[in-house]
Amino acid sequence: MSSSSAAPRRGEKAETAAPRPPIREALVAAAFQLFLERGYEQTTVDDIVALAGVGRRSFFRYFPSKEDVVFPDHERCLADMTAFLAASGEGDEPVQRVCDAARLVLRMYAENPGFSVQRYRLTKKVPGLRAYELSVVWRYERALAEYLRGRFAGRPDGTLRADVIAAAVVAAHNNALRSWLRSDGKGDASAAVDHALGYVQAAFGTAPAPAAEEEPEDVVVVVSRRGAPLWRVVQQIEATLGRD
């Protein structure tokens, strides 16, 4: 008799099931599948964990709320940005540094364009998610502003300058990022963000020190009689310049 469950012969490899994704990734994948099929408001946490094949406690171990599963990487990115700014040296130009910090956010989006576009479309449809996203953006802006406040401490309007520059960096970055997302993630997102941040650096970056102003040249006008000897003219010029 033969059996389909017979052990593999020597030298043959037993077929193994594909490894399951980590729980966190499985929850995100299940959530977005249900959001697309049923809609965000119609999907519950219980629906998500059932599809992911995990318990309800597992969900809340990774995500405090249903909104958080839509933005699974922002906490990590915010931590990376904070560490990047904290590692800055005195020689780093502050505006350049915060622009580079903003590029960390772009990198997070560009790592998975399909997911980023999907999330962008979902966020546009759900007011609650839009409000949540704005709170996340505000936290990025605060991180940039705190760094700049430290660098501009003691300067006239240092706090005001820090807050204005941080807001400008976020606005420029988001303008380019959303244009890229509206194009379904096509094109060079980095080039678009670099172009946008270039405006911030041009407006607020440290300008090269102006060249030392040269002292204006003296212009001397000498009036002499026609036919006066040349030595007399030279004598008049020297007297006007105050030379001995």
C-alpha positions in Angstrom: 0.0 0.0 0.0 1.1 3.5 -0.6 0.3 6.6 1.3 0.5 10.3 0.4 2.0 10.9 3.8 4.9 8.6 3.4 8.2 9.9 4.7 10.6 11.3 2.0 13.3 9.0 0.7 16.9 9.5 1.7 18.3 12.4 -0.3 14.9 14.0 -0.9 14.0 17.3 0.8 10.8 17.5 2.7 8.5 20.3 1.5 8.1 23.0 4.1 5.5 25.7 4.4 6.7 29.2 3.6 7.6 31.0 6.8 5.0 33.3 8.2 5.8 37.0 8.3 6.5 38.5 11.7 3.4 39.3 13.7 3.7 43.1 13.2 4.0 42.8 9.4 1.1 40.3 9.4 -1.1 42.7 11.3 -0.3 45.6 8.9 -0.9 43.4 5.8 -4.2 42.1 7.2 -5.4 45.5 8.2 -4.8 47.1 4.8 -6.4 44.1 3.0 -9.6 44.6 5.1 -9.5 48.4 4.7 -9.5 48.0 1.0 -12.2 45.4 0.9 -14.5 46.7 3.6 -13.5 50.2 4.3 -11.6 51.6 7.3 -14.6 52.4 9.4 -16.2 49.0 8.8 -13.1 47.1 9.9 -12.6 46.3 13.6 -9.5 45.2 15.5 -11.1 41.8 15.9 -11.4 41.5 12.1 -7.7 42.3 11.7 -6.5 39.8 14.3 -8.8 37.1 12.9 -7.3 37.5 9.4 -3.8 37.7 10.7 -4.3 34.6 12.8 -3.2 36.1 16.1 -4.8 37.1 19.4 -6.2 40.5 20.2 -3.5 41.0 22.8 -0.9 40.6 20.1 -2.4 43.6 18.2 -2.2 45.9 21.2 1.3 44.8 21.9 2.4 46.4 18.7 -0.2 49.1 18.1 -2.0 51.2 20.7 -5.0 51.8 18.3 -6.4 51.0 14.9 -5.1 54.3 13.6 -1.5 53.3 14.6 -1.6 50.3 12.2 -2.0 52.7 9.3 1.3 54.5 10.2 3.4 51.6 11.4 6.9 53.1 10.7 6.5 56.7 12.0 7.7 56.0 15.5 10.8 54.3 14.2 11.4 57.2 11.8 10.9 59.8 14.5 13.4 58.0 16.7 15.9 57.9 13.8 15.4 61.6 13.1 15.9 62.5 16.8 19.0 60.5 17.0 20.4 62.0 13.8 19.9 65.5 15.1 21.3 64.6 18.5 24.5 63.4 16.8 25.0 66.8 15.1 28.3 68.6 15.6 28.9 72.3 16.0 30.4 72.3 12.6 27.1 71.2 11.0 25.2 73.9 9.3 21.8 73.9 11.1 19.5 74.4 8.1 21.3 71.8 6.1 21.1 69.4 9.0 17.3 69.7 9.4 16.9 69.3 5.7 18.9 66.1 5.8 16.8 65.0 8.8 13.6 65.5 6.7 15.1 63.3 4.0 14.9 60.4 6.5 11.1 60.6 6.3 11.2 60.5 2.5 13.4 57.4 2.7 10.8 55.7 4.8 8.1 56.4 2.3 10.3 55.4 -0.7 11.2 52.1 0.8 7.7 50.8 0.0 6.1 53.0 -2.7 3.1 50.7 -3.1 2.2 50.7 0.6 2.8 54.5 0.8 0.5 55.3 -2.1 -2.1 53.0 -0.6 -1.9 54.7 2.7 -2.1 58.1 1.1 -5.3 57.2 -0.7 -6.8 55.8 2.5 -5.9 58.8 4.6 -7.5 61.2 2.1 -10.8 59.3 2.5 -10.9 59.0 6.3 -11.0 62.3 8.3 -9.9 60.6 11.5 -6.7 59.3 9.8 -6.1 62.7 8.3 -6.2 64.3 11.8 -3.9 61.5 13.0 -1.4 62.1 10.2 -1.3 65.9 11.0 -0.4 65.0 14.6 2.4 62.9 13.4 3.7 65.7 11.1 3.5 68.1 14.1 5.8 65.8 16.0 8.4 65.8 13.2 8.2 69.6 13.1 8.7 69.8 16.9 11.8 67.6 16.7 13.3 69.9 14.0 12.4 73.0 15.9 13.9 71.7 19.2 17.2 71.1 17.5 17.2 74.5 15.9 16.3 76.2 19.1 19.3 74.8 20.7 21.5 75.9 17.8 20.1 79.4 17.7 20.0 79.9 21.5 21.1 83.4 22.5 20.6 84.9 19.0 18.1 87.6 18.4 14.7 86.0 17.6 16.4 82.6 17.9 13.2 80.7 18.9 11.2 82.5 16.2 13.7 81.6 13.6 13.9 78.0 14.7 10.1 77.6 14.5 9.8 79.3 11.1 12.5 77.2 9.6 11.2 73.9 11.0 7.7 74.7 9.6 9.3 75.7 6.2 11.2 72.4 6.0 8.1 70.3 6.8 6.0 72.3 4.3 8.6 71.9 1.5 9.1 68.2 2.2 5.4 67.5 2.3 4.7 69.4 -0.9 7.1 67.3 -2.9 6.2 64.1 -1.1 2.5 64.5 -1.8 3.1 65.3 -5.4 5.0 62.1 -5.7 2.3 60.1 -4.0 -0.4 61.6 -6.2 1.6 60.3 -9.2 1.3 56.8 -7.8 4.9 56.8 -6.6 6.3 57.3 -10.0 9.3 59.5 -10.8 12.3 60.5 -8.6 11.0 61.4 -5.2 14.4 62.3 -3.9 15.0 64.8 -6.7 11.6 66.4 -6.0 12.3 66.8 -2.3 15.8 68.1 -2.9 14.3 70.7 -5.2 11.7 71.8 -2.6 14.2 71.8 0.3 16.5 73.9 -1.9 14.1 76.8 -1.4 14.4 76.5 2.3 18.2 76.5 2.2 18.3 79.4 -0.1 16.0 81.4 2.2 17.4 80.5 5.6 20.8 78.8 5.1 24.0 80.4 6.2 25.1 82.8 3.4 28.8 83.1 2.6 30.4 86.0 4.5 30.4 89.1 2.4 33.7 90.2 1.0 35.4 93.0 2.9 34.4 96.3 1.5 37.3 98.1 -0.2 37.9 101.6 0.8 36.7 104.0 -1.9 39.5 105.4 -4.0 40.3 109.1 -3.5 39.7 111.2 -6.6 41.7 114.4 -6.8 41.0 117.3 -9.1 43.7 119.9 -9.6 43.2 123.2 -11.3 46.3 124.7 -12.8 47.1 127.7 -15.1 47.5 126.8 -18.7 51.1 126.8 -19.6 52.2 126.1 -16.0 55.4 124.1 -15.8 55.0 120.4 -15.1 57.0 120.6 -11.8 54.4 123.1 -10.5 51.5 120.8 -11.4 53.2 117.9 -9.6 53.8 120.2 -6.6 50.1 121.1 -6.5 49.1 117.4 -6.6 51.4 116.5 -3.8 50.2 119.3 -1.6 46.6 118.3 -2.2 47.3 114.6 -1.2 49.1 115.8 1.9 52.5 114.4 0.9 55.7 115.9 2.0 
